[in-house]
Amino acid sequence: MSETQRTREFITGNEATARGAIAGGCRYFFGYPITPQNKIPEYMSAHLPEVGGVFLQAESEVAAINMVYGASAAGARVMTTSSSPGISLMQEGLSYMIGSELPCVLVNMVRGGPGLGNIGPAQSDYWLATRGCGHGDGQCITLTPNSVQELHDFTARAFEIADRYRNPTMVLADAILANMMEPCDVLPPTEMPPADRPYAVGPHGQERERNIVNSLWVDFDEMEEVNLRIQERYRQAAEEITDWEEYGSDEPEVLVCAYGISSRVCESAVDEAGKAGVQARLVRPKTVFPFPSEPIAKWAEQAKCAVVVEASMGQFVEDVRLAVEGRCPVELVGHAGGNIPAVSEVVARILEMTS
Amino acid sequence: MREEIFLGGLGGQGVLLGGQMMARAGMDAGLNVSWFPIYSPEVRGGSTTCTIVITDGRVGSPICERPETMILMDPVAANTFAPQVAEGGLLVLNSSMIEQPPGHEDCETLWVPANDIAVEIGNERTVNMVMIGAWAGRTSALSIEGIAEALQHMLPERHHKHMPANIAALERGAEIGAESRQPGG
């Protein structure tokens, strides 16, 4: 990706995501419409053909993820995007892709749930991303941007990550990030890498043995071998791509943990708490699988307490508790159903915890 | 500096485009900005709002609980949102449609007959420009030229013929805003 050729534009998170994908070499898109992410397929339908790509609206999310499976098996850079109920429908296909050791990128612009829910912002698919992705010992590598710029950059990078670890990689955001507009330094489109990857199916003449893409391993030991390979890649990913940002005081009384849109609320809350005389430090994961346990453990050692803020009734908080390992009390400020925690509420909890 | 501005009105009044234009003008002036919309599913006439942050620091939360400025264009938006304006904040109200002063006692109010001015200018769709011009004239947070330039960027070329009416609306609004400034304020 050429950093020097970026152009500054004022665009929505959805558009930034779509353009990030094309900058990441994506040339195949399969999906099914659902609010609040429809601007992504809309953009792709207009612009993928311009770079020689294929946009196809599937008849359902189940079909879409299996088209992604097929394109990935053929060595293509491929993606799908959806929102919560649609990602639920893709679970089986994702598990098959993990089992077949295939890369793809998916974006989840999370909306209120459970069920059909509503089109408001939510972070209640944290478990779906980090524990879900279907049955078996597999997960999606999960990136959590908190701005329009990061939606663009993380989506572009997600294709590299998916390829490197041969695993589906999810960009996990929400309805606010999808619809809001911010300045974004947009990367130019790049070519898709050649599709004749070592594992890919497709025409090959007599140059190599034929490849088989498959997630069925009848022999127990062979199936365990696949699992060990997958786990080894997750271990490598934890070493190589775990990422986070910190903001606020170097001598915090309170550790604040949040990702995505909630971390934007928390930036303001950390500033406000400082004005009210309480020093706080925000640790904001940019990846949640792999999870940045180390900085959370480090600051939990020093802080009196941790406040976890998320637009769900308590999912991300569990990973924070696992990282904190009892070093300090962990409190949740959570909302659901389209509501997100307010700055004043987070500040009030920070002050309450230190009083 | 940090400006938190909330725009509210009816779908079709140009709330969303107006807000985008303000944020874009802030970006072009080298500032950090965000624009965050909430609107109902109706194509025309539904409740429509957006929140803009313009700052030389980090934007942080793009959602504001108590915005310092509210630009409200219809009575329903005025009744619903005006009480949330920050203490000591500014309400810019469309007096062509809003009759009762809403909000609370500890805020300033700038009345702008935006529909009447838009009709005078000869383009009823410039109500949002009159309102935003009034805000800019009052606060000088963004220049009228910068806002007009941002609009030119955002409008599809087929609508560029409407630029003169939009600029006229911005300028008329700015005059009202500038006149409303308190001496020494």
Interface residues (C-beta under 8 A of the other chain):
Chain A: R8 F10 I176 N179 M180 M181 E182 P183 R264 V265 E267 S268 A269 D271 I340 A342 V343 S344
Chain B: Q20 A23 R24 M27 N32 V33 S34 W35 F36 P37 R58 V59 G60 S61 P62 I63 E65 M154
